[in-house]
Amino acid sequence: MKQRLALTTIVGLAIFGLIAWAAFAGDEPSQCESETTTSTFHVTGMTCGGCEVGVRRVVKKLEGVEEVEASYEDGTARVTYQAGEVTPNDIIAAIEELGYTAELVDGEEAT
């Protein structure tokens, strides 16, 4: 009798788990998903291609950053990122850790 009760409980929990999983694994996008945003930053202090590589490498390591383009000639960094995972201030801080100054020029939603 105890084994039957235990088996019934296990089966019931498994069915409940599958129903819960199916409810959250639908085709609808999750409300937790953040929007993809592209922002341009003015970066002062880059003088060569190595500077560009450093900026790209450091910013790309941030959680939520998808793409980084940097140009020492234009003095800019263009970053595509998940707005819910990383902020422009996080990106600025990462660039400034390299010894450059950075400021947000513009941001545009690119979902």
CNS distance restraints for C-alpha pairs under 8 A (distance, minus, plus):
assign (resid   1 and name CA) (resid   5 and name CA) 6.32 0.50 0.50
assign (resid   2 and name CA) (resid   6 and name CA) 6.11 0.50 0.50
assign (resid   3 and name CA) (resid   7 and name CA) 6.04 0.50 0.50
assign (resid   4 and name CA) (resid   8 and name CA) 6.05 0.50 0.50
assign (resid   5 and name CA) (resid   9 and name CA) 6.13 0.50 0.50
assign (resid   6 and name CA) (resid  10 and name CA) 6.18 0.50 0.50
assign (resid   7 and name CA) (resid  11 and name CA) 6.09 0.50 0.50
assign (resid   8 and name CA) (resid  12 and name CA) 6.00 0.50 0.50
assign (resid   9 and name CA) (resid  13 and name CA) 6.13 0.50 0.50
assign (resid  10 and name CA) (resid  14 and name CA) 6.13 0.50 0.50
assign (resid  11 and name CA) (resid  15 and name CA) 6.18 0.50 0.50
assign (resid  12 and name CA) (resid  16 and name CA) 6.14 0.50 0.50
assign (resid  13 and name CA) (resid  17 and name CA) 6.02 0.50 0.50
assign (resid  14 and name CA) (resid  18 and name CA) 6.22 0.50 0.50
assign (resid  15 and name CA) (resid  19 and name CA) 6.21 0.50 0.50
assign (resid  16 and name CA) (resid  20 and name CA) 6.15 0.50 0.50
assign (resid  17 and name CA) (resid  21 and name CA) 6.02 0.50 0.50
assign (resid  18 and name CA) (resid  22 and name CA) 6.04 0.50 0.50
assign (resid  19 and name CA) (resid  23 and name CA) 6.22 0.50 0.50
assign (resid  20 and name CA) (resid  24 and name CA) 6.56 0.50 0.50
assign (resid  21 and name CA) (resid  25 and name CA) 5.95 0.50 0.50
assign (resid  22 and name CA) (resid  26 and name CA) 6.38 0.50 0.50
assign (resid  29 and name CA) (resid  33 and name CA) 7.14 0.50 0.50
assign (resid  33 and name CA) (resid  84 and name CA) 7.54 0.50 0.50
assign (resid  34 and name CA) (resid  82 and name CA) 5.65 0.50 0.50
assign (resid  34 and name CA) (resid  83 and name CA) 5.80 0.50 0.50
assign (resid  34 and name CA) (resid  84 and name CA) 4.79 0.50 0.50
assign (resid  34 and name CA) (resid  85 and name CA) 7.37 0.50 0.50
assign (resid  35 and name CA) (resid  82 and name CA) 5.63 0.50 0.50
assign (resid  35 and name CA) (resid  83 and name CA) 5.71 0.50 0.50
assign (resid  35 and name CA) (resid  84 and name CA) 6.99 0.50 0.50
assign (resid  35 and name CA) (resid 109 and name CA) 7.38 0.50 0.50
assign (resid  35 and name CA) (resid 110 and name CA) 7.73 0.50 0.50
assign (resid  35 and name CA) (resid 111 and name CA) 5.78 0.50 0.50
assign (resid  36 and name CA) (resid  80 and name CA) 6.77 0.50 0.50
assign (resid  36 and name CA) (resid  81 and name CA) 5.52 0.50 0.50
assign (resid  36 and name CA) (resid  82 and name CA) 4.64 0.50 0.50
assign (resid  36 and name CA) (resid  83 and name CA) 6.14 0.50 0.50
assign (resid  36 and name CA) (resid 109 and name CA) 6.42 0.50 0.50
assign (resid  36 and name CA) (resid 110 and name CA) 5.60 0.50 0.50
assign (resid  36 and name CA) (resid 111 and name CA) 4.97 0.50 0.50
assign (resid  37 and name CA) (resid  80 and name CA) 5.55 0.50 0.50
assign (resid  37 and name CA) (resid  81 and name CA) 5.43 0.50 0.50
assign (resid  37 and name CA) (resid  82 and name CA) 6.20 0.50 0.50
assign (resid  37 and name CA) (resid  83 and name CA) 6.10 0.50 0.50
assign (resid  37 and name CA) (resid 107 and name CA) 6.91 0.50 0.50
assign (resid  37 and name CA) (resid 108 and name CA) 5.84 0.50 0.50
assign (resid  37 and name CA) (resid 109 and name CA) 4.54 0.50 0.50
assign (resid  37 and name CA) (resid 110 and name CA) 5.24 0.50 0.50
assign (resid  37 and name CA) (resid 111 and name CA) 6.87 0.50 0.50
assign (resid  38 and name CA) (resid  78 and name CA) 6.89 0.50 0.50
assign (resid  38 and name CA) (resid  79 and name CA) 5.45 0.50 0.50
assign (resid  38 and name CA) (resid  80 and name CA) 4.17 0.50 0.50
assign (resid  38 and name CA) (resid  81 and name CA) 6.37 0.50 0.50
assign (resid  38 and name CA) (resid 107 and name CA) 5.69 0.50 0.50
assign (resid  38 and name CA) (resid 108 and name CA) 5.38 0.50 0.50
assign (resid  38 and name CA) (resid 109 and name CA) 6.26 0.50 0.50
assign (resid  38 and name CA) (resid 110 and name CA) 6.34 0.50 0.50
assign (resid  39 and name CA) (resid  78 and name CA) 5.71 0.50 0.50
assign (resid  39 and name CA) (resid  79 and name CA) 5.41 0.50 0.50
assign (resid  39 and name CA) (resid  80 and name CA) 6.55 0.50 0.50
assign (resid  39 and name CA) (resid  88 and name CA) 7.75 0.50 0.50
assign (resid  39 and name CA) (resid 104 and name CA) 7.25 0.50 0.50
assign (resid  39 and name CA) (resid 105 and name CA) 7.41 0.50 0.50
assign (resid  39 and name CA) (resid 106 and name CA) 5.54 0.50 0.50
assign (resid  39 and name CA) (resid 107 and name CA) 3.91 0.50 0.50
assign (resid  39 and name CA) (resid 108 and name CA) 6.09 0.50 0.50
assign (resid  40 and name CA) (resid  76 and name CA) 6.73 0.50 0.50
assign (resid  40 and name CA) (resid  77 and name CA) 5.73 0.50 0.50
assign (resid  40 and name CA) (resid  78 and name CA) 4.36 0.50 0.50
assign (resid  40 and name CA) (resid  79 and name CA) 6.39 0.50 0.50
assign (resid  40 and name CA) (resid 104 and name CA) 6.21 0.50 0.50
assign (resid  40 and name CA) (resid 105 and name CA) 5.43 0.50 0.50
assign (resid  40 and name CA) (resid 106 and name CA) 5.38 0.50 0.50
assign (resid  40 and name CA) (resid 107 and name CA) 6.28 0.50 0.50
assign (resid  41 and name CA) (resid  76 and name CA) 5.50 0.50 0.50
assign (resid  41 and name CA) (resid  77 and name CA) 5.14 0.50 0.50
assign (resid  41 and name CA) (resid  78 and name CA) 6.27 0.50 0.50
assign (resid  41 and name CA) (resid  92 and name CA) 7.95 0.50 0.50
assign (resid  41 and name CA) (resid 102 and name CA) 6.23 0.50 0.50
assign (resid  41 and name CA) (resid 103 and name CA) 5.37 0.50 0.50
assign (resid  41 and name CA) (resid 104 and name CA) 4.46 0.50 0.50
assign (resid  41 and name CA) (resid 105 and name CA) 5.11 0.50 0.50
assign (resid  41 and name CA) (resid 106 and name CA) 7.17 0.50 0.50
assign (resid  42 and name CA) (resid  75 and name CA) 5.83 0.50 0.50
assign (resid  42 and name CA) (resid  76 and name CA) 4.64 0.50 0.50
assign (resid  42 and name CA) (resid  77 and name CA) 6.61 0.50 0.50
assign (resid  42 and name CA) (resid 102 and name CA) 5.47 0.50 0.50
assign (resid  42 and name CA) (resid 103 and name CA) 5.34 0.50 0.50
assign (resid  42 and name CA) (resid 104 and name CA) 6.39 0.50 0.50
assign (resid  42 and name CA) (resid 105 and name CA) 6.11 0.50 0.50
assign (resid  43 and name CA) (resid  75 and name CA) 5.06 0.50 0.50
assign (resid  43 and name CA) (resid  76 and name CA) 5.20 0.50 0.50
assign (resid  43 and name CA) (resid  77 and name CA) 6.70 0.50 0.50
assign (resid  43 and name CA) (resid 100 and name CA) 6.56 0.50 0.50
assign (resid  43 and name CA) (resid 101 and name CA) 5.64 0.50 0.50
assign (resid  43 and name CA) (resid 102 and name CA) 4.46 0.50 0.50
assign (resid  43 and name CA) (resid 103 and name CA) 6.80 0.50 0.50
assign (resid  44 and name CA) (resid  75 and name CA) 6.05 0.50 0.50
assign (resid  44 and name CA) (resid 100 and name CA) 5.71 0.50 0.50
assign (resid  44 and name CA) (resid 101 and name CA) 5.17 0.50 0.50
assign (resid  44 and name CA) (resid 102 and name CA) 6.37 0.50 0.50
assign (resid  45 and name CA) (resid  75 and name CA) 7.86 0.50 0.50
assign (resid  45 and name CA) (resid  99 and name CA) 7.73 0.50 0.50
assign (resid  45 and name CA) (resid 100 and name CA) 5.14 0.50 0.50
assign (resid  45 and name CA) (resid 101 and name CA) 6.85 0.50 0.50
assign (resid  46 and name CA) (resid  51 and name CA) 5.26 0.50 0.50
assign (resid  46 and name CA) (resid  52 and name CA) 6.94 0.50 0.50
assign (resid  46 and name CA) (resid  72 and name CA) 5.04 0.50 0.50
assign (resid  46 and name CA) (resid  75 and name CA) 6.75 0.50 0.50
assign (resid  46 and name CA) (resid 100 and name CA) 7.00 0.50 0.50
assign (resid  47 and name CA) (resid  51 and name CA) 6.40 0.50 0.50
assign (resid  47 and name CA) (resid  72 and name CA) 5.72 0.50 0.50
assign (resid  47 and name CA) (resid  73 and name CA) 7.68 0.50 0.50
assign (resid  48 and name CA) (resid  52 and name CA) 6.79 0.50 0.50
assign (resid  48 and name CA) (resid  72 and name CA) 5.96 0.50 0.50
assign (resid  48 and name CA) (resid  73 and name CA) 7.99 0.50 0.50
assign (resid  49 and name CA) (resid  53 and name CA) 6.32 0.50 0.50
assign (resid  49 and name CA) (resid  71 and name CA) 7.83 0.50 0.50
assign (resid  49 and name CA) (resid  72 and name CA) 6.85 0.50 0.50
assign (resid  50 and name CA) (resid  54 and name CA) 6.22 0.50 0.50
assign (resid  51 and name CA) (resid  55 and name CA) 6.27 0.50 0.50
assign (resid  51 and name CA) (resid  72 and name CA) 7.08 0.50 0.50
assign (resid  52 and name CA) (resid  56 and name CA) 6.15 0.50 0.50
assign (resid  52 and name CA) (resid  70 and name CA) 5.19 0.50 0.50
assign (resid  52 and name CA) (resid  71 and name CA) 5.96 0.50 0.50
assign (resid  52 and name CA) (resid  72 and name CA) 6.14 0.50 0.50
assign (resid  53 and name CA) (resid  57 and name CA) 5.97 0.50 0.50
assign (resid  53 and name CA) (resid  70 and name CA) 7.67 0.50 0.50
assign (resid  54 and name CA) (resid  58 and name CA) 6.12 0.50 0.50
assign (resid  54 and name CA) (resid  98 and name CA) 7.75 0.50 0.50
assign (resid  55 and name CA) (resid  59 and name CA) 6.02 0.50 0.50
assign (resid  55 and name CA) (resid  70 and name CA) 6.83 0.50 0.50
assign (resid  55 and name CA) (resid  77 and name CA) 7.88 0.50 0.50
assign (resid  55 and name CA) (resid  95 and name CA) 6.12 0.50 0.50
assign (resid  55 and name CA) (resid  98 and name CA) 7.61 0.50 0.50
assign (resid  56 and name CA) (resid  60 and name CA) 5.82 0.50 0.50
assign (resid  56 and name CA) (resid  68 and name CA) 5.53 0.50 0.50
assign (resid  56 and name CA) (resid  69 and name CA) 6.55 0.50 0.50
assign (resid  56 and name CA) (resid  70 and name CA) 6.39 0.50 0.50
assign (resid  57 and name CA) (resid  61 and name CA) 6.52 0.50 0.50
assign (resid  58 and name CA) (resid  62 and name CA) 7.30 0.50 0.50
assign (resid  58 and name CA) (resid  94 and name CA) 6.46 0.50 0.50
assign (resid  58 and name CA) (resid  95 and name CA) 7.20 0.50 0.50
assign (resid  59 and name CA) (resid  65 and name CA) 7.20 0.50 0.50
assign (resid  59 and name CA) (resid  68 and name CA) 7.08 0.50 0.50
assign (resid  59 and name CA) (resid  91 and name CA) 6.25 0.50 0.50
assign (resid  59 and name CA) (resid  94 and name CA) 6.16 0.50 0.50
assign (resid  59 and name CA) (resid  95 and name CA) 6.94 0.50 0.50
assign (resid  60 and name CA) (resid  65 and name CA) 5.65 0.50 0.50
assign (resid  60 and name CA) (resid  66 and name CA) 6.98 0.50 0.50
assign (resid  60 and name CA) (resid  67 and name CA) 6.77 0.50 0.50
assign (resid  60 and name CA) (resid  68 and name CA) 6.40 0.50 0.50
assign (resid  61 and name CA) (resid  65 and name CA) 7.29 0.50 0.50
assign (resid  62 and name CA) (resid  86 and name CA) 7.32 0.50 0.50
assign (resid  62 and name CA) (resid  91 and name CA) 7.75 0.50 0.50
assign (resid  63 and name CA) (resid  85 and name CA) 6.45 0.50 0.50
assign (resid  63 and name CA) (resid  86 and name CA) 6.55 0.50 0.50
assign (resid  64 and name CA) (resid  81 and name CA) 5.46 0.50 0.50
assign (resid  64 and name CA) (resid  82 and name CA) 4.98 0.50 0.50
assign (resid  64 and name CA) (resid  83 and name CA) 7.60 0.50 0.50
assign (resid  64 and name CA) (resid  84 and name CA) 7.94 0.50 0.50
assign (resid  64 and name CA) (resid  85 and name CA) 5.13 0.50 0.50
assign (resid  64 and name CA) (resid  86 and name CA) 5.76 0.50 0.50
assign (resid  65 and name CA) (resid  79 and name CA) 7.24 0.50 0.50
assign (resid  65 and name CA) (resid  80 and name CA) 6.17 0.50 0.50
assign (resid  65 and name CA) (resid  81 and name CA) 4.19 0.50 0.50
assign (resid  65 and name CA) (resid  82 and name CA) 6.38 0.50 0.50
assign (resid  65 and name CA) (resid  86 and name CA) 7.21 0.50 0.50
assign (resid  66 and name CA) (resid  79 and name CA) 7.63 0.50 0.50
assign (resid  66 and name CA) (resid  80 and name CA) 5.52 0.50 0.50
assign (resid  66 and name CA) (resid  81 and name CA) 5.19 0.50 0.50
assign (resid  66 and name CA) (resid  82 and name CA) 7.54 0.50 0.50
assign (resid  67 and name CA) (resid  79 and name CA) 5.75 0.50 0.50
assign (resid  67 and name CA) (resid  80 and name CA) 5.07 0.50 0.50
assign (resid  67 and name CA) (resid  81 and name CA) 6.99 0.50 0.50
assign (resid  68 and name CA) (resid  77 and name CA) 6.90 0.50 0.50
assign (resid  68 and name CA) (resid  78 and name CA) 5.78 0.50 0.50
assign (resid  68 and name CA) (resid  79 and name CA) 4.59 0.50 0.50
assign (resid  68 and name CA) (resid  80 and name CA) 6.50 0.50 0.50
assign (resid  69 and name CA) (resid  77 and name CA) 5.54 0.50 0.50
assign (resid  69 and name CA) (resid  78 and name CA) 5.11 0.50 0.50
assign (resid  69 and name CA) (resid  79 and name CA) 6.49 0.50 0.50
assign (resid  70 and name CA) (resid  75 and name CA) 7.74 0.50 0.50
assign (resid  70 and name CA) (resid  76 and name CA) 5.77 0.50 0.50
assign (resid  70 and name CA) (resid  77 and name CA) 4.18 0.50 0.50
assign (resid  70 and name CA) (resid  78 and name CA) 6.33 0.50 0.50
assign (resid  71 and name CA) (resid  75 and name CA) 5.68 0.50 0.50
assign (resid  71 and name CA) (resid  76 and name CA) 5.44 0.50 0.50
assign (resid  71 and name CA) (resid  77 and name CA) 6.38 0.50 0.50
assign (resid  72 and name CA) (resid  76 and name CA) 6.75 0.50 0.50
assign (resid  81 and name CA) (resid  85 and name CA) 7.95 0.50 0.50
assign (resid  81 and name CA) (resid  86 and name CA) 7.04 0.50 0.50
assign (resid  82 and name CA) (resid  86 and name CA) 6.37 0.50 0.50
assign (resid  83 and name CA) (resid  87 and name CA) 6.09 0.50 0.50
assign (resid  86 and name CA) (resid  90 and name CA) 6.25 0.50 0.50
assign (resid  86 and name CA) (resid  91 and name CA) 7.53 0.50 0.50
assign (resid  87 and name CA) (resid  91 and name CA) 6.57 0.50 0.50
assign (resid  88 and name CA) (resid  92 and name CA) 6.13 0.50 0.50
assign (resid  88 and name CA) (resid 104 and name CA) 7.01 0.50 0.50
assign (resid  89 and name CA) (resid  93 and name CA) 6.06 0.50 0.50
assign (resid  90 and name CA) (resid  94 and name CA) 6.29 0.50 0.50
assign (resid  91 and name CA) (resid  95 and name CA) 6.34 0.50 0.50
assign (resid  92 and name CA) (resid  96 and name CA) 6.07 0.50 0.50
assign (resid  92 and name CA) (resid 101 and name CA) 7.87 0.50 0.50
assign (resid  92 and name CA) (resid 102 and name CA) 5.57 0.50 0.50
assign (resid  92 and name CA) (resid 103 and name CA) 6.58 0.50 0.50
assign (resid  92 and name CA) (resid 104 and name CA) 7.76 0.50 0.50
assign (resid  93 and name CA) (resid  97 and name CA) 6.16 0.50 0.50
assign (resid  94 and name CA) (resid  98 and name CA) 7.11 0.50 0.50
assign (resid  95 and name CA) (resid  99 and name CA) 7.26 0.50 0.50
assign (resid  95 and name CA) (resid 100 and name CA) 6.21 0.50 0.50
assign (resid  95 and name CA) (resid 101 and name CA) 7.12 0.50 0.50
assign (resid  95 and name CA) (resid 102 and name CA) 6.66 0.50 0.50
assign (resid  96 and name CA) (resid 100 and name CA) 4.88 0.50 0.50
assign (resid  96 and name CA) (resid 101 and name CA) 5.38 0.50 0.50
assign (resid  96 and name CA) (resid 102 and name CA) 6.54 0.50 0.50
